[in-house]
Amino acid sequence: MLTPEENRALLGIARESIALALVRSRNADRDRAGRREYTGGLAEPSGAFVTIRMGENLRGCIGYIESTMPLGDVVSEVAVKAATEDPRFMPMTQGELAGATLEISILSPLKQVTHVDEIEVGRHGLLLELGRHRGLLLPQVATEYGWDREKFLEYTARKAGLPPDAWKQPDARIFTFCAEIIHEDAE
């Protein structure tokens, strides 16, 4: 668990990184010049996702399941990718950023499940792997849509580009993870 100060710092890093990326030319290097030095939880390696919303609507969501980079750098990088590289959306504009709300999900390590009864909807996120296909849904997605365990598994399979019942295949691998969620309050 991060401190409230670290939570605020991560949200600031995400917003600042997006703002800097949006003022740069698309051809310019979007990475910050030089990495920052972090302390505490921001220095620890971790996977994280950044979700961007405009009102209630999704505007972008990208992340890393695992990383060897410090959490602060992961959040900076995936925030920019969520704003500019999510293939479901056009790149965000400078004008949109002021009305956007950011949410950061810091991921725990993955744990492979041996039986789907181990999955706790509302607590666990899911990663489904089958062959070269992979699909991931964050824990809050099932709660937002009111899904039960089976629906959560079906939509994770769809996210992987697979049929909804692909999670039942004997060679399907299902992993759970938890997420610490940090959310900007919509004002």
ABEGO torsion letter per residue (X at the ends): XBBAAAAAAAAAAAAAAAAAAAABBAABBABBBEBBBBBEAAABBBBBBBBBBBEABBAEBBBBABBABBAAAAAAAAAAAAAAABAABBBBBAAAAAABBBBBBBBBBBBBBABAAABBBGABBBBBBBEABBBBBBAAAAAAAGBBAAAAAAAAAAAAGBBAAAAABAABBBBBBBBBBBBBBBX
